[in-house]
Amino acid sequence: MNFSEPEGYIDSAEAPLVPQNGFLECSFRVTVYAGYGVELQVKSVNLSEGEVLAIRGEDNGHLVTLANQTLLVEGQVIRSPTNAVSVLFRAFPDGLGTFQLHYQVFMLSCSFPRRPSFGEVAVVGLHSGGLAHFHCHLGYELEGPQSLACLNASKPHWSAPEPICSAPCGGTIHNATIGHILAPTSPRSPSSGSVACVWTVSAPEGQRLHLHFERLALGEKQRMVVYGGESNRSAVLYASQPGSNVPFEGVISEGNALRVDFTSEDPSREATFNIRFEAFEKGHCYEPHLQNGNFTTSDATYNLGAIVEFTCNPGHTLEQGPAVIECINLRDPYWNDTEPLCRGGWGQGGGLCLEGGCSWQWGHPDSQPCSHLRRRALHGGWSHPVPQLAGALCGGRGLHLEGSRGGGEANLSGHPASDILTVYDGDDLNAHILGQFLGSGGPQKLYSSTPDLTIQFHSDPAGLLFGKGLGFTMSYIGLFLAAEASRNESCSDLPEIQNGWKTTSHTELVREAKITYQCDPGYDIVGSDTLTCQWDLTWSSDPPFCEKIMYCTDPGEVEHSTRLISDPVLLVGTTIQYTCNLGFVLEGSSLLTCYSRETGTPIWTSRLPRCVPEESLACDNPGLPENGYQILYKRLYLPGESLTFMCYEGFELLGELTLKCILGQPSRWSGPLPTCKVNQDSFEHALEVAEAAAETSLEGGNMALAIFIPVLVVSLLLGGAYVYVTRCRYYSSLWLPLMYSHPYSQITVETEFDNPIYETGVSCCLFSAKLVGS
């Protein structure tokens, strides 16, 4: 008889029995649409000894026995792996047994796809039309399709084999921003056993690259070289040597390109390295990185003066580095310390949420059941309870069950035909049956479609050898599912907290989902930082809150020094004064003050200083320049002290007038020794002054002569006029009429000229006239 309806009954009363080899036989076959399976439930069964009732499924053209008369009990459910199932009934002619089976369709699904190593898989539905998306971790490449589809068939299957993630041997990366260089997963050449990989990474123009060695473990015949350019002729930034230390702070390129060469001549050893690279702008510090943690920064561009504060994820602690670093050095900015590490503690979580499996054994004297599996007792015909297990996983996961029976370490029973192991896809016996096993058998694998699983073990006491069976062994592992949880099967959402934030482990707040609270920098969390959605859909505790931190951590002692603390509690405003012992000099600030920040934990005003021997940091006297001298000459100068140079008169100083001792290992002067040279400009100026003086003297003499001669002439004229007027006024015959009119009428002919006075006056006047005329 053939059935194709989605639901119906198979009844022995309706069986068209056909004689066959002394028996009466009848076959029933149920076939439904592709993508659906057939679920049979035993309503009643009453068979005589020797009669056969076998339920068989079809898988790849072969019949697979799912159950037979030795297993069937009322209420039992059997599921077919494909869209077809057959029932064979064989009875004796003289006495017919009876049975009734109820069947209905259910939707088949694809098996859960394997997660690729070094990658992840996200499943959006396991039924026909469902998708599985694959991606690889940073640094790995996907080999195969990125997405698979669950295809509708008599037995649904994925559209292609699952892809794998592999690390390539070498490659070229242009316009790099951030990424990883990983040890190649299949590096060896089959012929030689050697490997040579070259990675070239280039960032956009105007940027630099930072290379951080997250992990590096090389063998004696393996070597890695990092070049500061695209060719192997560039400057070597790092070269591995046997026993050499790996630079914890990484290496930084001068330009925008790096090259990493890896060679191995050891075919028996695989390389292990994980190198992270990132590009950053010149004149800035590179962006820090903290695995298993996060950080906050005062400047998203990481310019000079930027401060970064690190915090670890729950379950991790901060190690091997400070919690706060700062971008320093104006000329070539860099972080004043390396990034810390966040190390995880022991495994977290509980119950079936563990990624690792749990093993449960029944019937073994040394077995220890998993503490998070619930055990129930089902009373039957036994003199003692029949065990049943009901396991519950975290919301959003499924179960992968592996079991072994017989022939090995764990036998199901001494009499195979009397023991039954049934696995239900749910939390009760009404759930669909994933599988049913009897007797001895090899390892089996089952995948649940829900987070709950129930396991029932049935045994006939009459079949036990000496009243004792050997039992069975099962192990399971939790798998993630991408199915969306129902709203009424999830916890209520929790509020945000002031001065903090929250993160969730699942998109939906299903059972076992976790919410983790963290506070902003400068705040401490008060209360539980991780809350779990419990099975009764309540949270494990109340939400915490964030409290402002008003104290600094103790910066510690400084070797070879003493310190004076103003407040032992180290509240905001506390000062610590460090003083070095005799013979040591302080490197750094001597006074530290705890101050509060708007967005961050209170910190000290500067880093912890150091006390170092004076001679180890002092600069030697650089010497005297020729034709020059020093001011305040000393043999040694401490960092920060200055030395001034002067030149003798007539010489000019070329170079820095003052040099400063700069701290370093060793300390150095801020510039080269200056020199004193003859001042050519001063000599030429002296010549010009002399020439100017000579010209000035000559011009002065000419001017004096020009003034003296006219003055002399005028003086002579005036003197002669005066003598003439005073002595020869009335006797001169050479009187000039132009001066004034003379009354000639008063002079007569008879005037006497024989007077000696007049004669003298005449001769005098004649002499004067001559002088005037001349």
Secondary structure by P-SEA (a helix, b strand, c coil): cccccccccccccccbbbbcccbbbbbbbbbccccbbbbbbbcbbbbcccbbbbbbbbcccccccccccccccccbbbbbcccbbbbbbbbbccbbbbbbbbbbbbbbbcccccccccbbbbbccccccbbbbbbbccccccccccccccccccbbbccccbbbbbbccbbbbccccbbbbccccccccccccbbbbbbbbbccccbbbbbbccbbbbcccbbbbbbccccccccccccccccccccccbbbbcccbbbbbbbbccccbbbbbbbbbbbbccccccbbbbccccccccccccccbbbbbbbbcccccccccccbbbbbbccbbbbcccbbbbbbcccccccccccbbbbbbcccccccccccbbbbbbbccccbbbbbbbbbccccbbbbbbbbccccccccccccccbbbbbbccccccccccccccccccbbbbbbcccbbbbbbbbccccccccccccbbbbbbbbbbcccccccccccbbbbbcccccccccccccccbbbbbbbcccbbbcccccccccccccccccbbbbbbbcccccccccccbbbbbccccccccbbbbbbbccccccccccbbbbbccccccccccccbbbbcccccccccccccccccccccccccccccbbbbbbbccccccccccbbbbbbcccccccccbbbbcccaaaaaaaaaaaaaaaaaaaaaaaaaaaaaaaaaaaaaaaaaaaaaaacccccccccccccccccccccccccccccaaaaaaaaaaaaaaaaaac
